[in-house]
Amino acid sequence: MDLRADSLLKLNDGHTLPRLGLGVYQMARCKQAVVHAINHGYRHIDTAALYGNEADVGRAVREVGVPREQLFVTTKLWNADQGYERALKAGEASLKQLGLDRIDLYLIHWPEPGKRRDSWRALIELRKRGVARSIGVSNYTVAHLKELMANSDVVPAVNQVEFNPFLYQRELLEFCSQHGIALVAYCPLARAHKMNDARLLKIAGKHGKTAAQTMIRWALQRGVAAIPKSSDMRRIQENANVFDFVLDTEDLRQLDALHEGLRTCWDPTHVR
Ligand SMILES: NC(=O)c1ccc[n+]([C@@H]2O[C@H](COP(=O)([O-])OP(=O)(O)OC[C@H]3O[C@@H](n4cnc5c(N)ncnc54)[C@H](OP(=O)(O)O)[C@@H]3O)[C@@H](O)[C@H]2O)c1
């Protein structure tokens, strides 16, 4: 599989999304980390209103010296702002915080009961107004996606969900590919809970790579984008150094088999 640092996923609205991104949840020295990441090949930054660092991300993107059109910024609508009118205001506020020309991808952060339909209508309107170029959802299960598509002609460009070898959401991935929804893997490193797993380390060792690099590469080869987070300058570089090796069929099979339904973040399975 020929993947490069600037490899892109095609979205159903004609735009593209860089396959490797930097997540900035609980990011220390956010602006410095984003600048460092961009200087080491990252082209996609994942923030959210909830993270409180949209302004730092925007400043880094404006000042780093890489043309704006080569960079991709995702942010998300927080739960307290769901519903039509509030979501419109929240989208405008996020854009203002970022201080950019547009949000490249605006996501509904969570499938909030009773609010999903109105929030989605608001995102469609924000796209029409040019506030967001692409729109999507996060933490949506197959049931939430089916509900959305039954009520709207606009299919989300992206579903961002927890996804790593220990939570291989195969059914959700298949559903998304069938419907042209790109999947973005959050917690691609399982929040560092599994770095010492002997089976993972064996495959990593075979390629002279680390556990983190192996998990990121697995996600990329499974056809999704990945947004690992690190506040550490060395690990930010390490996590981007995943384009000089290829996991073979047997490696992939063994990594797939690590699935144990591990959730390191929140679980939307039972959200009605
Ligand atoms: N949509 C959602 O609901 C949602 C939920 C969760 C996350 N996200 C997004 O996804 C991003 C990534 O998820 P995450 O931050 O929760 O988890 P993650 O990326 O799976 O793991 C981050 C953890 O791994 C450590 N780490 C990073 N690189 C490492 C390496 N090479 N070796 C060893 N440890 C390493 C980090 O510590 P150091 O910082 O010390 O390196 C941090 O503790 C978030 O930042 C956020 O943007 C979205």
The ligand as an SDF file (V2000), in Angstrom:
LIG
                    3D

 48 52  0  0  0  0  0  0  0  0999 V2000
  -14.5350   12.8650   18.8840 N   0  0  0  0  0  0  0  0  0  0  0  0
  -14.2960   12.4590   20.1130 C   0  0  0  0  0  0  0  0  0  0  0  0
  -15.2120   12.2100   20.9120 O   0  0  0  0  0  0  0  0  0  0  0  0
  -12.8820   12.2610   20.5580 C   0  0  0  0  0  0  0  0  0  0  0  0
  -12.6100   11.5570   21.7400 C   0  0  0  0  0  0  0  0  0  0  0  0
  -11.2780   11.3810   22.1070 C   0  0  0  0  0  0  0  0  0  0  0  0
  -10.2540   11.8860   21.3160 C   0  0  0  0  0  0  0  0  0  0  0  0
  -10.5470   12.5890   20.1960 N   0  0  0  0  0  0  0  0  0  0  0  0
   -9.4800   13.1690   19.3330 C   0  0  0  0  0  0  0  0  0  0  0  0
   -8.5290   12.1550   19.0430 O   0  0  0  0  0  0  0  0  0  0  0  0
   -7.2290   12.5680   19.4840 C   0  0  0  0  0  0  0  0  0  0  0  0
   -6.4030   11.3890   19.9060 C   0  0  0  0  0  0  0  0  0  0  0  0
   -7.0310   10.6920   20.9660 O   0  0  0  0  0  0  0  0  0  0  0  0
   -6.4710   10.7090   22.4590 P   0  0  0  0  0  0  0  0  0  0  0  0
   -5.6180   11.9020   22.6250 O   0  0  0  0  0  0  0  0  0  0  0  0
   -7.6030   10.5850   23.3790 O   0  0  0  0  0  0  0  0  0  0  0  0
   -5.6520    9.3510   22.5530 O   0  0  0  0  0  0  0  0  0  0  0  0
   -4.4300    8.6770   21.7380 P   0  0  0  0  0  0  0  0  0  0  0  0
   -3.9800    9.5310   20.6370 O   0  0  0  0  0  0  0  0  0  0  0  0
   -4.8500    7.2730   21.4560 O   0  0  0  0  0  0  0  0  0  0  0  0
   -3.3160    8.5790   22.8610 O   0  0  0  0  0  0  0  0  0  0  0  0
   -2.7390    9.7080   23.4330 C   0  0  0  0  0  0  0  0  0  0  0  0
   -1.8570    9.2180   24.5920 C   0  0  0  0  0  0  0  0  0  0  0  0
   -0.7880    8.4300   24.0770 O   0  0  0  0  0  0  0  0  0  0  0  0
    0.4660    8.9820   24.4890 C   0  0  0  0  0  0  0  0  0  0  0  0
    1.3730    8.8330   23.3510 N   0  0  0  0  0  0  0  0  0  0  0  0
    1.3300    9.5150   22.1790 C   0  0  0  0  0  0  0  0  0  0  0  0
    2.2740    9.0830   21.3330 N   0  0  0  0  0  0  0  0  0  0  0  0
    2.9510    8.0980   21.9960 C   0  0  0  0  0  0  0  0  0  0  0  0
    4.0420    7.2890   21.6470 C   0  0  0  0  0  0  0  0  0  0  0  0
    4.6210    7.3810   20.4460 N   0  0  0  0  0  0  0  0  0  0  0  0
    4.5020    6.4070   22.5740 N   0  0  0  0  0  0  0  0  0  0  0  0
    3.9150    6.3050   23.7920 C   0  0  0  0  0  0  0  0  0  0  0  0
    2.8640    7.0560   24.1720 N   0  0  0  0  0  0  0  0  0  0  0  0
    2.3850    7.9560   23.2790 C   0  0  0  0  0  0  0  0  0  0  0  0
    0.1760   10.4360   24.8220 C   0  0  0  0  0  0  0  0  0  0  0  0
    1.0560   10.9230   25.8020 O   0  0  0  0  0  0  0  0  0  0  0  0
    2.0600   12.1840   25.4850 P   0  0  0  0  0  0  0  0  0  0  0  0
    1.1670   13.3390   25.1040 O   0  0  0  0  0  0  0  0  0  0  0  0
    2.7730   12.3730   26.7700 O   0  0  0  0  0  0  0  0  0  0  0  0
    2.9340   11.7480   24.3560 O   0  0  0  0  0  0  0  0  0  0  0  0
   -1.2420   10.3460   25.3810 C   0  0  0  0  0  0  0  0  0  0  0  0
   -1.1940    9.9400   26.7400 O   0  0  0  0  0  0  0  0  0  0  0  0
   -7.5390   13.5770   20.6020 C   0  0  0  0  0  0  0  0  0  0  0  0
   -6.4400   14.3940   20.9050 O   0  0  0  0  0  0  0  0  0  0  0  0
   -8.7230   14.3030   20.0070 C   0  0  0  0  0  0  0  0  0  0  0  0
   -8.2700   15.2460   19.0470 O   0  0  0  0  0  0  0  0  0  0  0  0
  -11.8460   12.7710   19.7840 C   0  0  0  0  0  0  0  0  0  0  0  0
  1  2  1  0
  2  3  2  0
  2  4  1  0
  4  5  1  0
  4 48  2  0
  5  6  2  0
  6  7  1  0
  7  8  2  0
  8  9  1  0
  8 48  1  0
  9 10  1  0
  9 46  1  0
 10 11  1  0
 11 12  1  0
 11 44  1  0
 12 13  1  0
 13 14  1  0
 14 15  2  0
 14 16  1  0
 14 17  1  0
 17 18  1  0
 18 19  2  0
 18 20  1  0
 18 21  1  0
 21 22  1  0
 22 23  1  0
 23 24  1  0
 23 42  1  0
 24 25  1  0
 25 26  1  0
 25 36  1  0
 26 27  1  0
 26 35  1  0
 27 28  2  0
 28 29  1  0
 29 30  1  0
 29 35  2  0
 30 31  1  0
 30 32  2  0
 32 33  1  0
 33 34  2  0
 34 35  1  0
 36 37  1  0
 36 42  1  0
 37 38  1  0
 38 39  2  0
 38 40  1  0
 38 41  1  0
 42 43  1  0
 44 45  1  0
 44 46  1  0
 46 47  1  0
M  CHG  2   8   1  16  -1
M  END
$$$$
